[in-house]
Amino acid sequence: MKRFLPPAGHIIFWREIVSYFFPIKNLNKLNLGSATHLANSGTAALYRLFLSLKNNQEKNEVIIPSYTCPTVAAAIIKAGLKPVLCDISLEDFSLLENDVKAKSNSKTLAIVQVELFGILPDNSKLKEFSKNNNIYFVGDAAQSFGNYLVNSELLNYQKYDFLVFSTGRGKPINLLHGGGLIIVNKNALNVISEENKIPDVSIIEKIKIFINIFLYKFFFNPKLYNIPKSLPFLKLGETIFTLDITLERFNVQLDKMINAVVRRYPDIFENRLKHKKQYAKLLSKFSEYLLPIKIGDKNELIRFPVLFRKSEDRDIVLQKLNEIGIGATGLYPHPLNTQQGMEIYNFDQCRNATQIARQILTLPIHEYVKPRDYEMISGVFDLFLKRK
Ligand SMILES: Cc1ncc(COP(=O)(O)O)c(C=O)c1O
């Protein structure tokens, strides 16, 4: 079987998988010192947040990045609110302050900053703006949550009112289920509606989650990853927009597993830092073909983003890396305004978001990425960029 590196994730140990059958009622060892509500997914946590915010105010518009996971928009629409797309920076993929200002008005209820790949943007100006205009400031840490786990000070530093995270597939903590909502702003503690109406995950769903984790344990291995990758019904890596969102409680069978992964998270974090540094070094040789990205020294990434100056270069490198078994991706293929299923909303086009969708490439960061993979990646960049 041809070796193929999965695009993102981390290894789950057998002892962690076995713990699924020995749950403890000892949830939430995240130790972030703030009120945390867990849910069945990051999308569900976002949905719960927006339902609660809507209950409290007349405002109905939520500003989000134009280039992000479509579930962010879906959660807003499902809650009966209106997403407003805003352009993002080519340097760190965060919301452009000027565009946020241009698109906000008296109906703006919240601004959602997405920390794409794990990059932590400077939020000071947006925080000030949202505070002055009585707008909730929400952080989507689905991809950056690992940074908060190793440094809980970031909760204060990043200045959100609410922080949403995911423990789904390919996320910093990769349990193929779950997510949550942290209330950072103590004044907003009462904003989130009661939890007692939220149903538990059904037995059938619990069995499905176990099977998923079990299969993941095998197929995350590069020697076997080609098998699930070649099964189209699994839709691995596809970006889908759907309003089919269920809000349930976090699956308690995963209590021990989440605690165990949190305990060993410093190792996962260190490993990701190491890969990040290696990629930065490797890619510095190709700077004339790439746009500079501002990545902090101390934060982990779950995938390494590469932004090409030309989409043709991105396309050829992406194709060749996949041919040699490196799980590079083009992340989301479209900005939200042209994402399939979202055209009906007639969202504005945003220039940088459109450019990023065409020119971005991500490189895998996890335990299976080895020195020879760097060499192969470097070889592809050399061959297909420099030969022109
Ligand atoms: C930025 C972002 N927000 C939210 C989500 C939704 O998380 P989940 O898959 O747990 O529903 C994702 C998932 O990919 C994401 O990337």
PDBQT file of the ligand as one rigid body, heavy atoms in Angstrom, charges set to zero:
ROOT
HETATM    1  C1  LIG A 401     -12.852  27.409  11.974  1.00  0.00    +0.000 C 
HETATM    2  C2  LIG A 401     -13.836  26.317  12.327  1.00  0.00    +0.000 A 
HETATM    3  N1  LIG A 401     -14.915  26.619  13.078  1.00  0.00    +0.000 NA
HETATM    4  C3  LIG A 401     -15.810  25.676  13.416  1.00  0.00    +0.000 A 
HETATM    5  C4  LIG A 401     -15.680  24.371  13.006  1.00  0.00    +0.000 A 
HETATM    6  C5  LIG A 401     -16.710  23.361  13.377  1.00  0.00    +0.000 C 
HETATM    7  O1  LIG A 401     -16.229  22.371  14.271  1.00  0.00    +0.000 OA
HETATM    8  P1  LIG A 401     -16.856  20.922  14.266  1.00  0.00    +0.000 P 
HETATM    9  O2  LIG A 401     -16.263  20.166  13.134  1.00  0.00    +0.000 OA
HETATM   10  O3  LIG A 401     -16.488  20.351  15.595  1.00  0.00    +0.000 OA
HETATM   11  O4  LIG A 401     -18.323  21.059  14.139  1.00  0.00    +0.000 OA
HETATM   12  C6  LIG A 401     -14.593  24.026  12.212  1.00  0.00    +0.000 A 
HETATM   13  C7  LIG A 401     -14.439  22.654  11.718  1.00  0.00    +0.000 C 
HETATM   14  O5  LIG A 401     -13.693  22.349  10.829  1.00  0.00    +0.000 OA
HETATM   15  C8  LIG A 401     -13.633  25.019  11.869  1.00  0.00    +0.000 A 
HETATM   16  O6  LIG A 401     -12.550  24.737  11.114  1.00  0.00    +0.000 OA
ENDROOT
TORSDOF 0
